[in-house]
Each structure stands twice: as C-alpha cells, then as structure tokens.
Amino acid sequence: MSPLRFVASLSLWGVLSACGGGTSPDEVSETASSKAALDCAALSAPVYHRIRASNGDSLYTPNANEAANAATNYGYTDDRGVAFRASGIAGTGLSPVYRLYSPSRNEHFWTIDAAEKQQLATQGGFTTDEGTGFFASTTAEPCLVPVYRYANDTLRKHRFATTAAERAALSAAGWVDEGIKFHVAPTTAQPVDTKFTLVIIPDTQNELVTQSTLIDHRMQWLADNKDALDIRFVGHTGDMANWDTADHIQYVRASNAFQKLDAAGIPYAIAIGNHDTAATCPGGSACPGNVNANLRNTTTFNTYFPTTRFRALAGVFEAGKCDNAYHTFSAGGLNWLVINVELWARTNAVNWVKSVVEQHPRHNVIVLTHSHQTSSGGIEQGNGGYGNNSPQYVFNTALKPYANVRFIFSGHVGTAAYSEVTGTQGNKIYQMLTTYHDGSSNPTRLIEIDTAANTFSSRVYLPYTNVEKQDGTKFTISNVNWVR
C-alpha cells in the first residue's frame, strides 16, 4: 500500500463536477429507479478510518489487516475506529466505491461516481485503478446514513463524515462541505434525523431594481440559520430580476446575494420567470421582436447562474442551461428530486420533465415553476399569450400521472394561495403560490418536513422586519404519504 493523500483542491472538482455539462432530452442519469430494493443487512462490513499523523491523510478500508498494518508500515497511527459500515461484496441496490491512486501525487481517492472516476484517471493523474474499496448505496434508505465529503483546500485533503458531531467539527476546523456522496450503514443504531426545512423564495424582482439590501439580508439570514433550521434546499420560483440592462446590474446583485448560499454550502434551484428573460425590457415593458423567442432567450441568466453553481444539479434539458433542470438530495431518510420547469413550457421540455419524473419513482418530487397557480389557487389555464403550453397542460402531462409528485411551488401572480389536488394514482399533490412582489421586506416561505410524523408545516417569515405573515400561509398538513 502506498502512503495515502487525498485529491488536491476544490478547483479540481469544478472540472469534474457533473454540473459542468448537460443531459440531453433522451438521457437521465442512473438513479434508484433502476435498482431493486436494498437489503440493508448487506452493509455490515466495518470501514476503518486511519489518519497519517505526519500529514493528516486518511485511509478508509474494510480490510482489517490493511488498517492494522497501515500504522506500522506507513505511519497511519491515528486510529479513528470504524467510520461506517458498508459491504465488502456486490449486492442488490449497491454500487462500487472505487479506490484510485495517483503516482504523481502519491494520493488515493474514493468515489462512487463512475464518471468522476474516469475523469480522475484521464484528467487528474489518478492512473492506477486499485479496484473497488467497498460497496455502498447511491440513494437514501431509512436504514442508512448519508456520507458527506469535506475538503480542506489549504491542507489539500478530503475526509468523510456521517454524524452531526463529525460534520460540526470539520466545519469548525475550516473544512468545506462538498455534499452527500453515497449512503452507508451507521456504526451503531443511530436515529435518523427526520426533520428538515425546505425554503421557497418568491419573486424578488422588486428587491433588485435600485439596491440589494433585502435579498442580501435574506440570503445571509438563511446562511446564518442553516444549522438551526436544518435547511437542506432552497428554491426560487422565478422573476429573480425585474429586467436586464446593459450593465446587467440586477443580475450582479442577485449573483452576489446567492454567493452567501454558495459559501454556506446550501444547494438551490431557480425557476425562470418572464422577467428573467429577453422578453422583458427596462420598465417592465415587452421587448421588441418575437416575444416567444425572447422568452426562451435566457443568456444573461445563464451567464450569472451557470450550471456549475447548482451543487445538487443532476441533469438538464439543454446542455449548459439550467432553464429546465433537476436536482437531487437526501433528507429525513428519504430521497428528493427538485425540478425547475421553464415558464409556459415547450412540448419537448414537458416531455423531458415527464421522463425525469418517470425514472425517479423512489424520489419525492418537488416542482418549481414561475406560473402554475392563479391568485385564487386554481391551476392556470393559459400560456400568458406568448408562451407555449399552459400550466394545466404541464400538470396533466408530466405531473398528475405520477404517484411520487408531492409539491408544486409557483409565483407570478397574486400574493399567496394553497390547494391540494389528487394525482391519477391517488397521491395528494400540495400546491403553494408565493409571490408578494414586496419591495420593503423579504418574505420567505419555510416548509418544515417531518418524515416520521408524516407532516409538513408552512409559514412565511420576513427576516428583515422579523415578522411572520398572518395571511393563511401558516398551517400544518398531516397524513402525508411520503415516498419511501
């Protein structure tokens, strides 16, 4: 065994990240939908964690002899015990976690992502394939815990963590959370954290015209309260900006605000509204030219919010554009899929949404789109006069038929509304409109999900004025049938 040293720096992951490329309409990545049910008892092999005292490098191995000899032969004398439990052999619902070695860097690395493995070999200098380190799950199960990867750019090291205490210690020491990389069994019977918060940001267009005080305050408040609220994902329902200008100042302000979430490691997705496109000119009037073509021109948006900014991004409809994209994360012991859908969507985009939902039957689906509900809570029937298909068409075609669709969030009109509809397979779909067009505060909808109690609670809070809306947006829904 060669002395171990993790992959170099965060910049390398910018090259390797799946967010850097697109998924064609006919392609979606492998997901839990293609896997049979996982036998959790198969993940029983302890994976030992040893650290080399001289430089802090880590070794993760299910081989007890390798772990023991690493101390004597290679200086890995810091015995951290068992990090987690995985499988030493292939099994139903399990994927290999590859172990690679770079002779030039004298480093090892572990990844469950075959594409990342290939890029490490061809672009990162990790030319020695040491086979499979162990087997784990790419998706969450109630019996498993997520494994987070942390990076220290100064030390040029990476490390795994499964417990809240480990994550807090690494964060306090300056390590950066790179998100969940795979799922394993805990070392002991650890309780699953069943509560977390989903955040929905409504139209922020009026917050950006002359300054960015309100959006900056909101994003800093979210970053500061990430742990207290256990915020796992932030969604924006569109009309982030009001209109574009020659200096793109509103997008500059929005981009700077979202950097606060980037720095806090909070994943997010943004639906595109009509004001985020070339269809809306300064002052809010329609731009000249073909208004439908202008609606699909999102060049400025994608310049300031490229695919690489979306840390949970798993696929896009059009390469290099996040107008239609899907994102995945795990929370509360369950799998979640967030899809942001373009405004008054084109038919081929709707068909792409349908294919993504269809191929993720074990994920709870959350939909973000700009126009879906009317101000009274019904589903919008028109396409705004210059879009393509109506929200009703999108719903009937790509959402209503599937049993795993749970939430649809939108903005565009009115202030706030809530309604429930029943999907074709009998599932309840919870729809929430949040708009406000507020230029004096920063309304933020907080959804606390409890997967054990089968509930979710909603409230709209204004961080800037420390006020909670009393307009019917505060409520709790029980007997939710989460996808497990």
HULIN-V416496 format. One record per run of one state. SS is the DSSP state (A for helix, B for strand, O for the rest). FROM is the first residue (numbers start at 1). LEN is the number of residues. If there is no record, write none. Layout:
# HULIN-V416496
ss:from:len
SS:FROM:LEN
SS:FROM:LEN
This chain:
# HULIN-V416496
ss:from:len
O:1:9
A:10:7
O:17:1
A:18:3
O:21:11
A:32:3
O:35:5
A:40:3
O:43:2
B:45:7
O:52:6
B:58:4
O:62:2
A:64:11
O:75:3
B:78:10
O:88:7
B:95:8
O:103:4
B:107:5
O:112:2
A:114:10
O:124:4
B:128:10
O:138:7
B:145:8
O:153:4
B:157:5
O:162:2
A:164:9
O:173:3
B:176:10
O:186:9
B:195:7
O:202:3
A:205:3
O:208:5
A:213:12
O:225:1
A:226:4
O:230:1
B:231:6
O:237:12
A:249:16
O:265:3
B:268:3
O:271:3
A:274:3
O:277:3
B:280:1
O:281:5
B:286:1
O:287:4
A:291:5
O:296:3
A:299:6
O:305:2
A:307:3
O:310:3
B:313:4
O:317:8
B:325:7
O:332:2
B:334:8
O:342:5
A:347:12
O:359:5
B:364:6
O:370:3
B:373:1
O:374:5
B:379:1
O:380:11
A:391:9
O:400:5
B:405:6
O:411:5
B:416:7
O:423:5
B:428:7
O:435:8
B:443:8
O:451:4
B:455:8
O:463:4
B:467:2
O:469:6
B:475:3
O:478:7
